[in-house]
Amino acid sequence: MKTFFGSNIKGIEALNVITDLEMPGMDGWTFALNIKKEAPKTPVIMVTSMNEESFMQNVKENCVDIVMFKPFRIKNLGENITRMLGPYLEYNL
């Protein structure tokens, strides 16, 4: 099994990845691009405090499945996770 950047997240076991755009050491774009290279079908949700216009001007390739703009409600995060996991849950139920 592959791991992402020496972390304990095993690509085969990662059902969903949530990342922030601005992080120390590695930005969210780089992180998301690397995840998609290792496991292209892994859904990636990116959260950001950027406004939508600025975010869209800086989009990097097709590495993010859902963008959530801060502040957001935890309920909305849960709904997006459920939506991303829907095909997996249907297949494994």
Residue pairs with C-beta under 8 A, 6 or more apart in sequence:
1 10
1 11
1 12
1 13
2 10
2 11
2 12
2 38
2 39
3 9
3 10
3 11
4 11
4 14
4 34
4 35
4 38
5 26
5 31
5 34
9 17
11 38
11 39
11 42
12 39
14 35
14 39
14 42
15 42
15 43
15 85
15 88
16 42
16 43
16 44
16 45
16 81
16 84
16 85
17 32
17 35
17 42
17 43
17 44
17 45
18 44
18 45
18 46
18 47
18 77
18 81
19 28
19 31
19 32
19 44
19 45
19 46
19 47
20 28
20 46
20 47
20 48
21 27
21 28
21 29
21 46
21 47
21 48
21 49
21 50
21 55
22 28
22 48
22 49
23 31
28 46
28 48
29 58
29 60
29 63
32 44
32 46
32 60
32 63
32 64
33 60
33 61
33 63
35 42
35 44
35 63
36 42
36 44
36 61
36 62
36 63
43 65
43 66
43 84
43 85
44 63
44 64
44 65
44 66
45 64
45 65
45 66
45 67
45 68
45 77
45 80
45 81
45 84
46 64
46 66
46 67
46 68
47 67
47 68
47 69
47 70
47 72
48 55
48 67
48 68
48 69
48 70
49 69
49 70
50 58
50 69
51 69
52 69
55 67
55 69
65 84
66 80
66 83
66 84
68 76
68 77
68 80
82 89
